[in-house]
Amino acid sequence: MGTEPTQRDIYDRIAAVDNKLDAYIARSDERLDHGSRELGDHEARIRLLEQAKWKAAGAAAAMGTIAGAVVSWLLERH
């Protein structure tokens, strides 16, 4: 039969698992940080697009108002 594990064997095994877990956590933290930066970049782009959309909508509304005023003025004069 096999030999009984010593306290040192158990300690070494726990230490090895602990080291692997620390490495895994460090890699996970790094990936999360990278993902957060990417999400932040995407969020900034979306905000810029939203701002551009609303500016364009405002400009279109202003142009529509001006065009409507010009058409009304032309119809009243003729």
C-alpha positions as CSV (number, residue, x, y, z in Angstrom):
1,M,0.0,0.0,0.0
2,G,0.9,3.6,-0.3
3,T,2.4,5.7,2.4
4,E,0.3,8.1,4.4
5,P,0.7,11.8,3.4
6,T,2.6,13.9,5.9
7,Q,1.6,17.3,7.2
8,R,4.3,18.7,4.9
9,D,2.8,16.9,1.9
10,I,-0.6,18.4,2.7
11,Y,0.9,21.8,3.3
12,D,2.8,21.7,0.0
13,R,-0.4,20.6,-1.9
14,I,-2.4,23.5,-0.3
15,A,0.4,26.0,-1.1
16,A,0.4,24.8,-4.8
17,V,-3.4,25.2,-5.1
18,D,-3.1,28.6,-3.4
19,N,-0.4,29.7,-5.9
20,K,-2.5,28.6,-8.8
21,L,-5.5,30.3,-7.4
22,D,-3.6,33.6,-7.0
23,A,-2.3,33.3,-10.6
24,Y,-5.9,32.7,-11.8
25,I,-7.2,35.7,-9.9
26,A,-4.4,37.9,-11.2
27,R,-5.3,36.9,-14.8
28,S,-9.0,37.4,-14.2
29,D,-8.4,40.8,-12.7
30,E,-6.2,41.7,-15.7
31,R,-9.0,40.6,-18.1
32,L,-11.6,42.5,-16.2
33,D,-9.5,45.7,-16.3
34,H,-9.0,45.3,-20.0
35,G,-12.7,44.6,-20.5
36,S,-13.6,47.7,-18.4
37,R,-11.4,49.8,-20.6
38,E,-12.9,48.4,-23.7
39,L,-16.4,49.1,-22.3
40,G,-15.4,52.6,-21.4
41,D,-14.2,53.2,-25.0
42,H,-17.4,51.8,-26.4
43,E,-19.5,53.9,-24.0
44,A,-17.6,57.1,-25.1
45,R,-18.2,56.3,-28.7
46,I,-21.9,55.7,-28.1
47,R,-22.2,59.0,-26.2
48,L,-20.5,60.8,-29.1
49,L,-22.9,59.2,-31.6
50,E,-25.9,60.1,-29.4
51,Q,-24.7,63.7,-29.2
52,A,-24.2,63.8,-33.0
53,K,-27.7,62.3,-33.5
54,W,-29.4,64.9,-31.4
55,K,-27.4,67.7,-33.0
56,A,-28.5,66.4,-36.4
57,A,-32.1,66.2,-35.3
58,G,-32.0,69.7,-34.0
59,A,-30.4,71.0,-37.2
60,A,-33.1,69.1,-39.2
61,A,-35.9,70.6,-37.1
62,A,-34.4,74.1,-37.5
63,M,-34.1,73.6,-41.3
64,G,-37.7,72.3,-41.4
65,T,-38.9,75.3,-39.5
66,I,-36.9,77.7,-41.8
67,A,-38.1,75.9,-44.9
68,G,-41.7,76.0,-43.7
69,A,-41.4,79.7,-43.0
70,V,-39.9,80.4,-46.5
71,V,-42.7,78.4,-48.2
72,S,-45.4,80.2,-46.2
73,W,-43.8,83.5,-47.0
74,L,-43.7,82.6,-50.7
75,L,-47.3,81.4,-50.8
76,E,-48.5,84.6,-49.1
77,R,-46.7,86.8,-51.6
78,H,-48.1,85.1,-54.7
